[in-house]
Amino acid sequence: MSKKVCFLYANPDYVVDGMRSALGLAVENNYAYGAVLVDMPKLSEHDQENLDWIRDMEGEVYSTVPANCEKNGLAPITLEELGEQLREMDVIIPFGPR
């Protein structure tokens, strides 16, 4: 049975690794989402492809930081909207050290 899983990224050094973990869960027939809560560097072309694959598998990577949405094409989300989204998840994973 597929699960809805959301990764929370609060450390910019672990966002790309967390996106790969989300992609791995999506490949395993789960609905994988991510939420970037801090400013992060621009994604490489390879990492942008991973983001596109997550979307192809009906997942998404959101950000509460508008700059991330502009430079990396992440979907914007407010903290309130993120709270609503998290209520729908089966599993929430805070990824990486803070």
C-alpha positions as CSV (number, residue, x, y, z in Angstrom):
1,M,0.0,0.0,0.0
2,S,1.3,3.4,-1.0
3,K,2.1,5.9,1.8
4,K,2.3,9.7,1.7
5,V,5.7,10.8,3.0
6,C,6.9,14.3,3.6
7,F,10.6,15.2,4.2
8,L,11.3,18.4,6.1
9,Y,14.6,20.0,5.1
10,A,15.9,22.5,7.8
11,N,19.6,22.4,6.8
12,P,20.7,23.6,3.4
13,D,23.5,21.1,3.3
14,Y,21.1,18.2,3.3
15,V,18.4,19.3,0.9
16,V,19.8,17.5,-2.2
17,D,20.4,14.3,-0.2
18,G,16.8,14.6,1.1
19,M,15.5,15.0,-2.4
20,R,17.2,11.9,-3.5
21,S,15.6,10.0,-0.6
22,A,12.2,11.4,-1.6
23,L,12.9,10.2,-5.1
24,G,13.8,6.8,-3.9
25,L,10.5,6.5,-2.0
26,A,8.6,7.6,-5.1
27,V,10.3,4.9,-7.1
28,E,9.1,2.4,-4.5
29,N,5.5,3.5,-5.2
30,N,5.0,6.0,-2.4
31,Y,3.9,9.6,-2.7
32,A,6.9,11.6,-1.7
33,Y,7.0,15.3,-0.9
34,G,9.6,17.7,0.5
35,A,9.5,21.0,2.2
36,V,12.6,23.3,2.2
37,L,12.4,25.6,5.3
38,V,15.8,27.4,4.8
39,D,17.6,29.3,2.0
40,M,19.4,26.8,-0.2
41,P,21.9,27.1,-3.1
42,K,21.0,26.8,-6.7
43,L,20.4,23.2,-7.8
44,S,22.7,21.6,-10.4
45,E,21.3,20.3,-13.6
46,H,21.4,16.7,-12.2
47,D,19.6,17.8,-9.1
48,Q,17.0,19.7,-11.1
49,E,16.4,16.4,-13.0
50,N,15.7,14.6,-9.7
51,L,13.2,17.3,-8.8
52,D,11.5,16.8,-12.2
53,W,11.4,13.0,-11.6
54,I,9.7,13.6,-8.2
55,R,7.1,15.6,-9.9
56,D,6.7,13.0,-12.7
57,M,5.8,10.5,-9.9
58,E,3.1,12.8,-8.5
59,G,5.2,14.3,-5.7
60,E,6.4,17.8,-5.1
61,V,9.1,19.8,-3.3
62,Y,7.9,23.0,-1.7
63,S,9.6,25.9,0.0
64,T,8.6,28.4,2.5
65,V,11.4,30.7,1.3
66,P,10.4,32.6,-1.9
67,A,14.1,32.9,-3.1
68,N,14.2,29.0,-3.4
69,C,11.1,29.1,-5.6
70,E,12.6,31.7,-7.9
71,K,16.1,30.2,-8.3
72,N,15.2,26.5,-8.2
73,G,11.6,26.3,-9.4
74,L,10.3,24.9,-6.1
75,A,6.6,25.2,-5.4
76,P,5.8,28.0,-2.9
77,I,4.0,27.2,0.3
78,T,3.2,29.1,3.5
79,L,3.7,27.7,6.9
80,E,0.0,27.5,7.4
81,E,-0.4,25.6,4.1
82,L,2.4,23.3,5.0
83,G,0.7,22.5,8.3
84,E,-2.4,21.5,6.5
85,Q,-0.4,19.4,4.1
86,L,1.4,17.6,6.9
87,R,-2.0,16.5,8.4
88,E,-2.5,14.5,5.2
89,M,0.8,12.6,5.5
90,D,1.2,9.1,6.8
91,V,4.9,9.7,7.6
92,I,6.8,13.0,8.3
93,I,10.6,12.8,8.3
94,P,12.8,15.7,9.6
95,F,15.8,15.1,7.3
96,G,19.4,16.0,8.4
97,P,20.7,17.8,11.4
98,R,19.5,21.2,12.3
